[in-house]
Amino acid sequence: MRGKKLLAVLAVSAVMFAGCGLKSHEAIIKVNDKAITQAQFDKMMDKQAGSGMLAAMGVDVKKDKNSFIYLLLKDRIVNELIVKTLLDEEIAKRGIKVTNDDVEEAVKTVIDKVGSKDQLDALLKQNGISNSQFKDDLKEEVKMKKLAKELGSSSVSDAETKKFYDENIDKFTYPDKVRASHILVSVNPKEITEIIKSDANNKNLDDAAIKAKVDEEIKAREAKINKLLAEVKKDPTQFAKLAKENSDDTTTAVKGGDLGFFAAKEMVPEFSKAAFSMKPNTVSDKPVRTQYGYHIIMVTDRAAAGKTPYEKVKNDIKGYLENQKQLELLDNLTESLKKSAKIEYVNPEYDPAQVKKQVQDSIKNSEETAKKAKEESEAEK
């Protein structure tokens, strides 16, 4: 329903580099004689291309290595690999170490923020992150925090915190909100079609037969949501149990379907319209259909528009401002290290100057293609 950010990372995310074959171990860039390999670039490209909005939409960024999006991502990854190499070198010089206890303490902090270990596990699963990768990323974050601590003070005074609150009061005001729980039975015709087509038993079916099976599956899911709604109406106290056992929204299922408080614009229109029309401690009369599927909604509370008190957000603001100061310290160090570093682009294909030229060429080609298409369209008219 809503995208959730797991944690704020101070610098470049941790990447465990691995490769196979001779080519993957070839150096593409050298930073102070330390090699950045093809395998390292490929690993980070796979990670970043496989996440984010484009990946969620099914866009294969790597399909066309001359595309504008791929080239922009390539340029960013090259810079991140260089920065990571420089910072790792600095960390080694300073003898900064991260222990298992440091990592476990960081994990505990994240668990406290998201609510429970079950909720953390659900968030990791939803975002396709393994526990080992999560701990690797946290280890890198802790390392960067330790480095930032050595670079200078990042402490924030109460006066700075209050000043930020007063100057950004719009960030702490909120509209009318509803607290609700839901049970989701997902219905995505495209996804259902792909599942049916992938079944070897259906390989000889024509489009009409496939469509019939898709319609049948959708009806089965409609029957499921209606059965669940009947159970909820029979005994509303069982809502949380039914959500845990049946909801396809795995992130909220572990919390009994609880979505917390939300404003109307935070949810898709159909969901908001239904939730905001209901009174506390009531269940939707019928399943609510959205782009995600069918929902049974239970409104548990409402809150009028208002302003979050300073004392309630004081610690969050202080943490945010401390992170900003740490980032600034790391950015300043990075710029300094870059100026004195010896950077050699062993493979010219990864030279930012060449990548920039490719980006400009890609933009030019796109403009020419669009212009040609427009001319052809006008000629047809």
URRA-V522299 format. One record per pair of residues at least 12 apart in sequence whose C-alpha atoms are under 8 Angstrom apart, sorted by sequence separation. I is the first residue (numbers start at 1). GAP is how many residues later the second one is. D is the distance in whole Angstrom. If there is no record, write none. Layout:
# URRA-V522299
i=I gap=GAP d=D
i=I gap=GAP d=D
This chain:
# URRA-V522299
i=25 gap=12 d=5
i=26 gap=12 d=6
i=49 gap=12 d=6
i=244 gap=12 d=5
i=264 gap=12 d=7
i=284 gap=12 d=6
i=24 gap=13 d=7
i=25 gap=13 d=6
i=26 gap=13 d=8
i=49 gap=13 d=7
i=197 gap=13 d=7
i=243 gap=13 d=5
i=244 gap=13 d=7
i=283 gap=13 d=7
i=284 gap=13 d=5
i=24 gap=14 d=5
i=25 gap=14 d=6
i=196 gap=14 d=7
i=228 gap=14 d=8
i=242 gap=14 d=8
i=243 gap=14 d=5
i=274 gap=14 d=7
i=283 gap=14 d=6
i=284 gap=14 d=6
i=23 gap=15 d=7
i=24 gap=15 d=4
i=240 gap=15 d=7
i=241 gap=15 d=6
i=283 gap=15 d=4
i=240 gap=16 d=4
i=282 gap=16 d=6
i=283 gap=16 d=7
i=193 gap=17 d=7
i=196 gap=17 d=8
i=239 gap=17 d=7
i=240 gap=17 d=6
i=271 gap=17 d=7
i=281 gap=17 d=7
i=282 gap=17 d=6
i=193 gap=18 d=8
i=196 gap=18 d=8
i=270 gap=18 d=7
i=271 gap=18 d=8
i=280 gap=18 d=8
i=281 gap=18 d=6
i=282 gap=18 d=7
i=20 gap=19 d=8
i=270 gap=19 d=7
i=271 gap=19 d=7
i=280 gap=19 d=5
i=281 gap=19 d=5
i=19 gap=20 d=5
i=270 gap=20 d=6
i=279 gap=20 d=7
i=280 gap=20 d=5
i=281 gap=20 d=7
i=18 gap=21 d=6
i=19 gap=21 d=8
i=193 gap=21 d=6
i=278 gap=21 d=7
i=280 gap=21 d=5
i=17 gap=22 d=7
i=18 gap=22 d=7
i=192 gap=22 d=6
i=268 gap=22 d=7
i=275 gap=22 d=7
i=279 gap=22 d=8
i=280 gap=22 d=7
i=17 gap=23 d=5
i=275 gap=23 d=8
i=275 gap=24 d=7
i=18 gap=25 d=7
i=189 gap=25 d=7
i=192 gap=25 d=8
i=17 gap=26 d=7
i=15 gap=28 d=8
i=45 gap=28 d=8
i=107 gap=28 d=8
i=15 gap=29 d=7
i=45 gap=29 d=7
i=189 gap=29 d=8
i=107 gap=31 d=8
i=187 gap=31 d=7
i=45 gap=32 d=7
i=103 gap=32 d=7
i=106 gap=32 d=7
i=44 gap=33 d=7
i=187 gap=34 d=7
i=103 gap=35 d=7
i=186 gap=35 d=8
i=41 gap=36 d=7
i=103 gap=36 d=6
i=106 gap=36 d=8
i=185 gap=36 d=7
i=41 gap=37 d=7
i=102 gap=37 d=8
i=103 gap=39 d=7
i=185 gap=39 d=8
i=41 gap=40 d=8
i=102 gap=40 d=7
i=185 gap=40 d=6
i=98 gap=41 d=7
i=261 gap=41 d=8
i=98 gap=44 d=7
i=36 gap=45 d=7
i=98 gap=45 d=6
i=36 gap=46 d=8
i=97 gap=46 d=7
i=96 gap=47 d=7
i=236 gap=47 d=8
i=96 gap=50 d=7
i=233 gap=50 d=7
i=31 gap=51 d=7
i=34 gap=51 d=8
i=96 gap=51 d=7
i=31 gap=54 d=7
i=31 gap=55 d=7
i=91 gap=56 d=7
i=229 gap=57 d=7
i=229 gap=58 d=7
i=183 gap=59 d=8
i=184 gap=59 d=8
i=183 gap=60 d=5
i=226 gap=60 d=8
i=182 gap=61 d=7
i=185 gap=61 d=8
i=226 gap=61 d=7
i=184 gap=62 d=8
i=185 gap=62 d=6
i=186 gap=62 d=6
i=225 gap=62 d=7
i=183 gap=63 d=7
i=184 gap=63 d=5
i=185 gap=63 d=6
i=183 gap=64 d=5
i=184 gap=64 d=5
i=182 gap=65 d=8
i=183 gap=65 d=7
i=184 gap=65 d=6
i=183 gap=66 d=7
i=229 gap=67 d=7
i=12 gap=68 d=6
i=225 gap=69 d=7
i=183 gap=70 d=8
i=225 gap=70 d=8
i=12 gap=71 d=8
i=225 gap=71 d=8
i=12 gap=72 d=6
i=222 gap=72 d=8
i=183 gap=74 d=6
i=181 gap=75 d=7
i=182 gap=75 d=5
i=181 gap=76 d=5
i=182 gap=76 d=7
i=181 gap=77 d=4
i=182 gap=77 d=7
i=180 gap=78 d=6
i=181 gap=78 d=5
i=179 gap=79 d=8
i=180 gap=79 d=6
i=181 gap=79 d=7
i=179 gap=80 d=7
i=180 gap=80 d=6
i=179 gap=81 d=5
i=180 gap=81 d=7
i=178 gap=82 d=8
i=179 gap=82 d=4
i=178 gap=83 d=5
i=179 gap=83 d=6
i=177 gap=84 d=6
i=178 gap=84 d=6
i=177 gap=85 d=5
i=178 gap=85 d=7
i=177 gap=86 d=5
i=176 gap=87 d=6
i=177 gap=87 d=7
i=175 gap=88 d=6
i=176 gap=88 d=8
i=174 gap=89 d=8
i=180 gap=95 d=7
i=178 gap=97 d=7
i=178 gap=98 d=7
i=7 gap=103 d=7
i=188 gap=103 d=8
i=187 gap=104 d=8
i=188 gap=104 d=7
i=187 gap=105 d=6
i=188 gap=105 d=7
i=186 gap=106 d=6
i=187 gap=106 d=4
i=186 gap=107 d=4
i=187 gap=107 d=7
i=184 gap=108 d=8
i=185 gap=108 d=6
i=186 gap=108 d=6
i=184 gap=109 d=7
i=185 gap=109 d=5
i=184 gap=110 d=6
i=185 gap=110 d=7
i=184 gap=111 d=5
i=183 gap=112 d=5
i=184 gap=112 d=7
i=182 gap=113 d=6
i=183 gap=113 d=5
i=182 gap=114 d=5
i=183 gap=114 d=7
i=182 gap=115 d=5
i=181 gap=116 d=6
i=182 gap=116 d=6
i=6 gap=117 d=7
i=180 gap=117 d=7
i=181 gap=117 d=5
i=180 gap=118 d=5
i=181 gap=118 d=6
i=180 gap=119 d=4
i=181 gap=119 d=7
i=16 gap=120 d=8
i=179 gap=120 d=6
i=180 gap=120 d=5
i=15 gap=121 d=8
i=178 gap=121 d=7
i=179 gap=121 d=6
i=180 gap=121 d=7
i=14 gap=122 d=6
i=15 gap=122 d=8
i=178 gap=122 d=8
i=179 gap=122 d=5
i=14 gap=123 d=5
i=178 gap=123 d=6
i=179 gap=123 d=6
i=13 gap=124 d=6
i=14 gap=124 d=8
i=126 gap=124 d=7
i=178 gap=124 d=4
i=14 gap=125 d=8
i=126 gap=125 d=7
i=177 gap=125 d=6
i=178 gap=125 d=6
i=14 gap=126 d=5
i=176 gap=126 d=8
i=177 gap=126 d=5
i=13 gap=127 d=7
i=14 gap=127 d=8
i=176 gap=127 d=6
i=177 gap=127 d=6
i=13 gap=128 d=7
i=122 gap=128 d=6
i=123 gap=128 d=6
i=176 gap=128 d=5
i=177 gap=128 d=7
i=122 gap=129 d=5
i=175 gap=129 d=7
i=176 gap=129 d=4
i=11 gap=130 d=7
i=175 gap=130 d=4
i=176 gap=130 d=8
i=10 gap=131 d=6
i=174 gap=131 d=5
i=175 gap=131 d=7
i=9 gap=132 d=6
i=119 gap=132 d=7
i=122 gap=132 d=8
i=173 gap=132 d=8
i=174 gap=132 d=6
i=11 gap=133 d=7
i=173 gap=133 d=6
i=174 gap=133 d=6
i=10 gap=134 d=7
i=173 gap=134 d=4
i=174 gap=134 d=8
i=10 gap=135 d=7
i=119 gap=135 d=7
i=172 gap=135 d=6
i=173 gap=135 d=6
i=118 gap=136 d=7
i=119 gap=136 d=8
i=172 gap=136 d=5
i=165 gap=145 d=7
i=162 gap=148 d=8
i=162 gap=152 d=8
i=165 gap=152 d=8
i=161 gap=153 d=7
i=164 gap=153 d=8
i=161 gap=156 d=6
i=161 gap=157 d=6
i=158 gap=160 d=8
i=161 gap=160 d=8
i=157 gap=161 d=8
i=156 gap=162 d=6
i=156 gap=165 d=7
i=156 gap=166 d=6
i=155 gap=167 d=6
i=154 gap=168 d=5
i=154 gap=169 d=8
i=154 gap=171 d=5
i=154 gap=172 d=6
i=149 gap=177 d=8
i=152 gap=177 d=7
i=148 gap=178 d=5
i=151 gap=178 d=6
i=148 gap=179 d=8
i=151 gap=179 d=8
i=145 gap=181 d=7
i=148 gap=181 d=6
i=148 gap=182 d=6
i=147 gap=183 d=8
i=87 gap=247 d=7
i=1 gap=248 d=8
i=86 gap=248 d=7
i=83 gap=251 d=7
i=86 gap=251 d=7
i=86 gap=252 d=8
i=83 gap=255 d=8
i=2 gap=264 d=7
i=2 gap=265 d=7
i=1 gap=266 d=7
i=1 gap=267 d=8
i=78 gap=272 d=7
i=78 gap=274 d=8
i=75 gap=275 d=8
i=75 gap=277 d=6
i=75 gap=280 d=7
i=74 gap=281 d=8
i=75 gap=281 d=8
i=71 gap=284 d=7
i=71 gap=287 d=7
i=72 gap=287 d=7
i=71 gap=288 d=6
i=68 gap=291 d=6
i=66 gap=292 d=7
i=67 gap=292 d=8
i=68 gap=294 d=6
i=67 gap=295 d=6
i=68 gap=295 d=7
i=66 gap=296 d=7
i=32 gap=309 d=6
i=33 gap=309 d=8
i=31 gap=310 d=7
i=32 gap=310 d=5
i=31 gap=311 d=6
i=32 gap=311 d=6
i=30 gap=312 d=8
i=31 gap=312 d=5
i=10 gap=313 d=7
i=30 gap=313 d=6
i=31 gap=313 d=7
i=29 gap=314 d=7
i=30 gap=314 d=5
i=29 gap=315 d=6
i=30 gap=315 d=6
i=10 gap=316 d=7
i=11 gap=316 d=7
i=29 gap=316 d=5
i=30 gap=316 d=7
i=10 gap=317 d=6
i=28 gap=317 d=6
i=29 gap=317 d=5
i=28 gap=318 d=5
i=29 gap=318 d=7
i=11 gap=319 d=8
i=27 gap=319 d=7
i=28 gap=319 d=5
i=27 gap=320 d=8
i=29 gap=321 d=8
i=28 gap=322 d=7
